[in-house]
């Protein structure tokens, strides 16, 4: 077997691993590059294989940095099956449609400027229609259900605990009459998500391709995260202010709402009475669809959850643009949870434009903010900011609460690796270069005999 690293090498985006055996060719993930303009240009790069010759694609989970180039591959001739779990299928369908809309809108805006500059128009990476067509190739399976790609190539999904339906891929392949196993970790969870089951381990594997997003640090504030958030909400309420929480539409928003609900069950009656008066608005069309998908897949979540897991009297879903605009006219105390999580697009930008200049506004970041994102600029105290064509002075109070990450930290990554027996070679991916290198050193201290490779982008290896 030969494996080529065509994404998530030297960065945490664009996951794509190309697999070749004597009889089959396929991909583990086909993610879209997200982040800086330099990274996003890589989405248009020519792939080093003929898409029409791919036999299969396997998705570890639904996030766009693992699925976002699927419509592009289908548009260019892929006709095989795209294997995934049932929740991943449902979430991928809505994420790809949303991504297609964004590509169309961004390209339309870019083309207006290109026409004025006398430049030819460009086409979007893919459209919403392309995404709908690509979704028809999704082929869902259950965890631990072995599926045969051919008589010499078998796979199964193991719960990765990162997102609803997320999976590690355990692939067994036979060459020269010998069976070997390679495991792709996908994105691993930190076992702190109140909705998801714990990350499942793999007993044995000859080769491992492992993420290292937080391989150089441990998450802090996990146990105090929700109490810190609710303290900010109470402070804002006392000053008749608004709390804006930029949040990733799928995964983070659902777990956050559930944690708030559980918190209200545990506090005193007096505190619960105060907090129950504060309306919480979910203002993200994508989030609304995801809430329904979560409720439809309770069997993939922690035991004991029921279909009312998100129900709170003060929780309100904003379903229309008019409803979203109304939130900016209403100056009464409230909480607005809106996408995007890094403030680069979506309805949250409109809320920031209308509230950042108010001193009794509180902006709460609960996730990583990329270096070039609007969220990072706000987080670092830049002012004024240019948002949606206007110059906005930043007078709001800015908070960053750690502990909400859906990724495994260093200790959890190391524990996951230690439980796999028989590993000959381990490939470290999905991490910034310094982070992956630091995690490699930690792994070598734990097992000095382990063959560790931090592959560069577009490099290939033969598994002997």
C-alpha positions as CSV (number, residue, x, y, z in Angstrom):
1,X,0.0,0.0,0.0
2,X,1.1,3.5,-0.8
3,X,-0.2,6.6,1.1
4,X,0.1,10.2,-0.1
5,X,-0.5,13.1,2.1
6,X,-2.4,15.7,0.0
7,X,-3.8,17.8,2.8
8,X,-3.6,18.6,6.6
9,X,0.2,18.3,6.4
10,X,1.9,21.3,8.1
11,X,-1.5,22.8,8.8
12,X,-4.9,21.9,10.4
13,X,-7.1,22.1,7.3
14,X,-7.7,20.4,3.9
15,X,-7.5,16.8,5.1
16,X,-6.9,14.4,2.3
17,X,-5.0,11.1,2.2
18,X,-4.7,9.2,-1.1
19,X,-4.5,5.4,-0.8
20,X,-3.2,3.0,-3.5
21,X,-3.2,-0.8,-3.3
22,X,-2.6,-3.3,-6.1
23,X,-6.4,-3.2,-6.9
24,X,-7.9,-0.1,-5.4
25,X,-7.5,3.7,-5.2
26,X,-9.3,5.9,-2.8
27,X,-9.3,8.8,-0.4
28,X,-9.6,9.2,3.4
29,X,-11.3,12.5,3.6
30,X,-11.4,15.2,0.9
31,X,-11.4,18.4,2.9
32,X,-11.4,22.0,1.8
33,X,-8.6,24.3,2.8
34,X,-9.9,27.1,5.1
35,X,-8.1,30.0,6.6
36,X,-5.6,32.4,4.9
37,X,-5.9,33.3,1.2
38,X,-2.8,31.3,0.6
39,X,-4.3,28.2,2.1
40,X,-7.7,28.7,0.3
41,X,-5.9,28.9,-3.1
42,X,-4.8,25.3,-2.6
43,X,-8.4,24.3,-3.2
44,X,-7.9,25.1,-6.8
45,X,-4.7,23.1,-7.2
46,X,-4.6,20.2,-9.6
47,X,-4.8,16.9,-7.8
48,X,-2.0,14.3,-8.6
49,X,-4.5,11.6,-9.6
50,X,-7.3,11.1,-12.0
51,X,-10.5,11.6,-10.1
52,X,-12.4,9.3,-12.5
53,X,-10.1,6.4,-11.4
54,X,-11.0,6.7,-7.7
55,X,-12.8,3.6,-6.4
56,X,-14.0,5.1,-3.1
57,X,-13.9,8.0,-0.6
58,X,-14.1,7.5,3.2
59,X,-15.2,10.5,5.4
60,X,-14.1,10.6,9.0
61,X,-16.7,13.4,9.9
62,X,-18.7,16.2,8.4
63,X,-16.6,19.3,9.0
64,X,-15.8,21.1,5.8
65,X,-12.1,20.8,6.3
66,X,-12.7,17.0,5.9
67,X,-15.5,17.0,3.3
68,X,-15.5,20.3,1.5
69,X,-13.9,19.2,-1.8
70,X,-16.3,16.3,-2.4
71,X,-18.5,18.4,-4.7
72,X,-15.5,19.3,-6.7
73,X,-14.4,15.7,-7.1
74,X,-17.9,14.7,-8.2
75,X,-18.0,17.5,-10.7
76,X,-14.7,16.3,-12.1
77,X,-15.9,12.7,-12.6
78,X,-15.9,10.7,-9.4
79,X,-18.7,8.1,-9.5
80,X,-17.9,5.8,-6.6
81,X,-19.3,5.5,-3.1
82,X,-18.5,7.9,-0.3
83,X,-18.6,5.9,2.9
84,X,-19.5,7.6,6.2
85,X,-21.6,7.2,9.3
86,X,-25.3,8.0,9.3
87,X,-25.0,11.3,11.3
88,X,-22.0,12.3,9.1
89,X,-24.2,11.8,6.0
90,X,-26.9,14.0,7.4
91,X,-24.6,16.8,8.6
92,X,-22.4,16.6,5.4
93,X,-25.5,17.3,3.3
94,X,-26.3,20.5,5.0
95,X,-22.7,21.7,5.4
96,X,-21.9,21.1,1.7
97,X,-25.1,23.0,0.6
98,X,-24.1,25.9,2.8
99,X,-20.5,25.8,1.6
100,X,-21.8,25.9,-2.0
101,X,-23.9,29.0,-1.3
102,X,-20.9,30.7,0.3
103,X,-18.7,29.9,-2.8
104,X,-21.4,31.3,-5.1
105,X,-21.8,34.5,-3.0
106,X,-18.1,35.1,-2.6
107,X,-17.4,34.6,-6.3
108,X,-20.3,36.9,-7.3
109,X,-18.8,39.6,-5.1
110,X,-15.3,39.0,-6.4
111,X,-16.6,39.1,-10.0
112,X,-18.1,42.5,-9.5
113,X,-14.7,43.9,-8.6
114,X,-13.0,41.9,-11.5
115,X,-15.4,43.4,-14.1
116,X,-14.7,46.9,-12.8
117,X,-11.0,46.2,-13.1
118,X,-11.4,44.8,-16.6
119,X,-10.6,41.3,-15.6
120,X,-12.4,38.1,-16.7
121,X,-15.0,36.6,-14.4
122,X,-14.1,33.4,-12.4
123,X,-16.2,30.4,-11.5
124,X,-16.8,29.3,-7.9
125,X,-15.1,26.2,-6.6
126,X,-18.5,24.7,-6.7
127,X,-22.2,25.7,-6.3
128,X,-25.0,24.6,-4.1
129,X,-26.3,22.5,-7.0
130,X,-23.0,20.7,-7.2
131,X,-23.2,20.0,-3.4
132,X,-26.7,18.5,-3.8
133,X,-25.5,16.2,-6.6
134,X,-22.4,15.2,-4.6
135,X,-24.5,14.3,-1.5
136,X,-26.2,11.6,-3.6
137,X,-23.0,9.5,-3.4
138,X,-22.9,9.4,0.4
139,X,-23.2,5.8,1.6
140,X,-23.9,5.6,5.4
141,X,-22.8,2.8,7.7
142,X,-22.9,2.1,11.4
143,X,-20.0,2.1,13.8
144,X,-18.1,-1.3,13.9
145,X,-19.8,-2.4,10.7
146,X,-17.1,-4.0,8.5
147,X,-17.4,-3.0,4.9
148,X,-15.5,-4.7,2.1
149,X,-13.9,-2.5,-0.6
150,X,-12.6,-5.7,-2.1
151,X,-11.5,-9.1,-0.8
152,X,-8.1,-7.6,0.2
153,X,-9.3,-4.3,1.7
154,X,-11.7,-4.1,4.7
155,X,-12.7,-1.1,6.8
156,X,-14.7,-0.2,9.8
157,X,-15.7,3.0,11.7
158,X,-14.8,3.6,15.4
159,X,-16.4,6.4,17.3
160,X,-13.9,9.3,17.5
161,X,-15.9,11.4,19.9
162,X,-15.2,14.7,18.1
163,X,-18.5,15.5,16.4
164,X,-21.8,13.7,16.1
165,X,-21.0,10.7,13.8
166,X,-17.2,11.4,13.8
167,X,-15.1,8.3,13.3
168,X,-11.6,6.9,13.2
169,X,-11.1,4.6,10.2
170,X,-9.6,1.1,10.8
171,X,-8.4,-0.3,7.4
172,X,-7.1,-3.9,7.0
173,X,-5.3,-4.7,3.8
174,X,-3.7,-7.9,2.4
175,X,-0.5,-7.8,0.3
176,X,1.8,-10.8,-0.4
177,X,-0.6,-13.0,1.6
178,X,-0.1,-10.9,4.8
179,X,-2.8,-8.8,6.5
180,X,-1.8,-5.4,7.9
181,X,-3.8,-2.7,9.5
182,X,-3.6,1.1,9.2
183,X,-5.7,3.4,11.4
184,X,-6.7,7.0,10.5
185,X,-7.6,8.8,13.7
186,X,-9.7,11.5,12.1
187,X,-10.2,14.3,14.6
188,X,-10.3,12.9,18.1
189,X,-12.6,14.2,20.9
190,X,-11.5,15.3,24.4
191,X,-14.2,13.3,26.2
192,X,-15.6,16.6,27.6
193,X,-18.5,17.0,25.2
194,X,-21.7,16.5,27.2
195,X,-23.6,15.1,24.1
196,X,-21.1,12.6,22.7
197,X,-20.0,9.2,23.8
198,X,-16.3,8.9,24.9
199,X,-13.7,8.4,22.2
200,X,-13.3,4.7,21.4
201,X,-9.9,3.1,21.3
202,X,-8.3,0.8,18.7
203,X,-6.7,-2.4,20.0
204,X,-4.0,-3.0,17.4
205,X,-2.7,-1.4,14.3
206,X,0.6,-1.7,12.3
207,X,0.4,1.9,11.0
208,X,-1.4,5.0,12.4
209,X,-2.1,8.4,10.8
210,X,-2.8,10.6,13.7
211,X,-4.0,14.2,14.2
212,X,-2.0,16.6,16.4
213,X,-4.1,19.8,16.5
214,X,-3.4,20.3,20.2
215,X,-0.4,18.0,20.6
216,X,1.6,20.6,22.5
217,X,-0.9,21.6,25.2
218,X,-3.6,20.6,27.5
219,X,-7.0,22.4,27.6
220,X,-7.6,24.5,30.7
221,X,-10.8,25.6,32.3
222,X,-12.9,22.6,31.2
223,X,-14.7,22.3,34.5
224,X,-15.2,26.0,35.0
225,X,-16.1,26.9,31.4
226,X,-19.9,27.1,31.7
227,X,-19.9,28.8,35.1
228,X,-17.6,31.5,33.7
229,X,-19.9,32.0,30.7
230,X,-23.0,32.3,32.8
231,X,-21.2,34.8,35.1
232,X,-20.7,37.0,32.1
233,X,-24.3,36.6,31.1
234,X,-25.4,37.8,34.5
235,X,-23.0,40.7,34.4
236,X,-24.4,41.8,31.0
237,X,-28.0,41.4,32.3
238,X,-27.3,43.6,35.3
239,X,-26.1,46.4,32.9
240,X,-28.9,45.8,30.5
241,X,-26.4,44.6,27.9
242,X,-26.3,42.0,25.2
243,X,-23.9,39.0,25.0
244,X,-22.8,37.8,21.6
245,X,-21.2,34.4,21.3
246,X,-19.7,33.6,17.9
247,X,-20.0,29.9,17.6
248,X,-19.5,27.1,15.1
249,X,-22.9,26.2,13.7
250,X,-22.5,22.5,14.0
251,X,-21.3,20.8,17.1
252,X,-20.2,23.7,19.3
253,X,-23.6,25.5,19.3
254,X,-25.5,22.3,20.2
255,X,-23.3,21.3,23.1
256,X,-23.3,24.9,24.4
257,X,-27.1,25.0,24.5
258,X,-27.2,21.7,26.3
259,X,-24.6,22.8,28.9
260,X,-26.6,26.0,29.6
261,X,-29.7,23.9,30.2
262,X,-27.9,21.5,32.5
263,X,-26.3,24.4,34.4
264,X,-29.7,25.9,35.1
265,X,-30.8,22.6,36.7
266,X,-27.9,22.8,39.2
267,X,-27.9,26.4,40.4
268,X,-30.1,27.8,43.2
269,X,-33.7,28.7,42.5
270,X,-32.9,32.4,42.8
271,X,-30.1,32.3,40.2
272,X,-32.2,30.1,37.9
273,X,-35.0,32.7,38.2
274,X,-32.7,35.5,37.1
275,X,-31.1,33.5,34.2
276,X,-34.5,32.2,32.9
277,X,-35.5,35.8,32.2
278,X,-32.7,36.3,29.7
279,X,-33.7,35.2,26.2
280,X,-31.1,33.1,24.2
281,X,-31.4,33.5,20.5
282,X,-29.8,31.0,18.0
283,X,-29.3,33.0,14.9
284,X,-27.8,30.6,12.3
285,X,-29.9,28.7,9.7
286,X,-27.3,26.0,9.6
287,X,-27.5,25.6,13.3
288,X,-31.2,25.1,13.2
289,X,-30.9,22.2,10.8
290,X,-28.2,20.7,12.9
291,X,-30.3,20.8,16.0
292,X,-32.9,18.6,14.2
293,X,-30.2,16.2,13.0
294,X,-28.9,15.8,16.6
295,X,-32.4,15.0,17.9
296,X,-32.8,12.4,15.1
297,X,-29.6,10.6,16.0
298,X,-29.9,10.2,19.8
299,X,-28.6,6.6,19.6
300,X,-25.2,8.1,18.5
301,X,-25.0,10.3,21.7
302,X,-24.5,9.7,25.4
303,X,-27.0,7.3,27.0
304,X,-30.1,8.8,28.6
305,X,-30.6,11.8,26.3
306,X,-34.1,12.4,25.0
307,X,-35.6,14.5,22.2
308,X,-36.2,17.4,24.5
309,X,-32.5,17.7,25.3
310,X,-32.4,21.3,24.0
311,X,-35.7,22.5,25.3
312,X,-35.6,25.7,27.4
313,X,-38.4,28.3,27.6
314,X,-36.0,31.2,27.0
315,X,-34.4,29.5,23.9
316,X,-35.5,31.1,20.7
317,X,-34.6,30.1,17.1
318,X,-34.3,32.9,14.6
319,X,-35.7,31.5,11.3
320,X,-35.8,34.6,9.1
321,X,-33.5,37.4,8.0
322,X,-36.2,39.8,9.3
323,X,-35.9,38.1,12.7
324,X,-32.1,38.5,12.7
325,X,-32.4,42.2,11.8
326,X,-34.9,42.7,14.6
327,X,-32.3,41.5,17.2
328,X,-30.2,44.5,16.3
329,X,-33.1,46.9,16.8
330,X,-33.9,45.4,20.2
331,X,-31.6,46.8,22.9
332,X,-33.0,44.8,25.7
333,X,-30.7,42.2,27.5
334,X,-30.2,39.0,25.6
335,X,-27.8,36.4,24.4
336,X,-27.2,35.9,20.7
337,X,-25.4,32.7,19.6
338,X,-24.5,33.1,15.9
339,X,-22.2,31.9,13.2
340,X,-19.5,32.0,12.0
341,X,-17.4,31.0,14.9
342,X,-14.4,33.1,13.7
343,X,-16.6,36.1,12.7
344,X,-15.5,35.9,9.0
345,X,-19.0,35.6,7.5
346,X,-22.6,35.0,8.4
347,X,-25.1,36.8,10.5
348,X,-22.8,37.3,13.4
349,X,-21.0,40.1,11.4
350,X,-24.2,42.1,11.4
351,X,-24.6,41.7,15.1
352,X,-21.0,42.8,15.7
353,X,-21.6,45.9,13.5
354,X,-24.5,46.9,15.7
355,X,-23.2,46.0,19.1
356,X,-19.4,46.3,19.2
357,X,-19.5,50.0,19.8
358,X,-21.8,49.6,22.9
359,X,-20.0,49.6,26.2
360,X,-22.5,47.2,27.8
361,X,-22.0,44.6,25.1
362,X,-20.0,41.4,25.9
363,X,-18.4,39.4,23.1
364,X,-17.5,35.9,24.3
365,X,-15.2,33.7,22.2
366,X,-15.4,30.0,23.0
367,X,-13.3,28.7,20.2
368,X,-10.1,29.1,18.3
369,X,-9.7,32.2,16.3
370,X,-7.4,31.9,13.2
371,X,-4.6,34.5,12.8
372,X,-6.3,36.3,9.9
373,X,-9.9,36.1,11.1
374,X,-12.1,39.0,12.2
375,X,-12.5,37.1,15.5
376,X,-8.7,37.3,16.2
377,X,-8.7,41.0,15.5
378,X,-11.5,41.6,18.0
379,X,-9.8,39.2,20.5
380,X,-6.5,41.1,20.3
381,X,-8.2,44.4,20.9
382,X,-7.9,46.0,17.5
383,X,-10.0,49.1,17.1
384,X,-11.6,50.5,15.0
385,X,-12.5,47.6,12.7
386,X,-14.0,47.6,9.2
387,X,-17.1,45.5,9.2
388,X,-19.6,45.2,6.3
389,X,-18.4,48.5,4.8
390,X,-18.5,50.5,8.0
391,X,-15.8,51.6,10.5
392,X,-16.7,50.4,14.0
393,X,-15.1,51.5,17.2
394,X,-14.7,48.6,19.6
395,X,-16.0,49.5,23.1
396,X,-17.6,46.2,24.0
397,X,-16.0,44.0,26.7
398,X,-14.2,41.1,25.1
399,X,-13.9,37.6,26.8
400,X,-12.2,34.4,25.8
401,X,-13.2,31.2,27.6
402,X,-11.1,28.1,27.0
403,X,-12.2,24.6,27.6
404,X,-14.9,24.3,25.0
405,X,-12.6,22.7,22.3
406,X,-13.9,19.6,20.6
407,X,-10.3,18.4,19.9
408,X,-8.3,16.1,22.1
409,X,-5.5,17.8,24.0
410,X,-2.0,16.4,24.4
411,X,-2.9,14.1,27.3
412,X,-5.9,12.6,25.5
413,X,-4.0,12.2,22.3
414,X,-1.2,10.4,24.1
415,X,-3.6,8.1,25.9
416,X,-5.4,7.2,22.6
417,X,-2.0,6.3,21.1
418,X,-0.8,4.3,24.1
419,X,-3.8,1.9,23.8
420,X,-2.9,0.8,20.3
421,X,-0.6,-2.2,20.3
422,X,1.8,-3.2,17.6
423,X,2.4,0.2,15.9
424,X,5.4,0.1,13.6
425,X,5.1,3.6,12.0
426,X,3.1,6.6,13.1
427,X,2.4,9.6,10.8
428,X,1.6,12.8,12.5
429,X,-0.7,15.2,10.6
430,X,-3.4,17.9,11.1
431,X,-1.2,20.2,13.1
432,X,0.9,23.3,12.8
433,X,4.5,22.4,12.1
434,X,5.8,23.4,15.6
435,X,2.9,21.6,17.3
436,X,3.4,18.4,15.3
437,X,7.1,18.4,16.0
438,X,6.5,18.9,19.7
439,X,4.0,16.1,19.8
440,X,6.5,13.8,18.0
441,X,9.0,14.4,20.8
442,X,6.4,13.6,23.4
443,X,5.6,10.3,21.6
444,X,9.2,9.4,21.3
445,X,9.7,9.9,25.0
446,X,6.9,7.6,25.6
447,X,8.1,5.0,23.1
448,X,11.7,5.5,21.9
449,X,11.4,2.6,19.4
450,X,8.5,4.1,17.5
451,X,9.1,5.1,13.9
452,X,7.5,8.6,13.7
453,X,7.1,10.6,10.5
454,X,5.8,14.1,10.2
455,X,5.0,14.1,6.4
456,X,5.3,17.2,4.3
457,X,2.5,18.1,1.9
458,X,2.4,16.0,-1.3
459,X,4.8,13.4,0.0
460,X,4.1,9.6,-0.5
461,X,5.2,6.6,1.5
462,X,5.1,2.8,0.8
463,X,4.0,0.8,3.7
464,X,6.3,-2.2,3.8
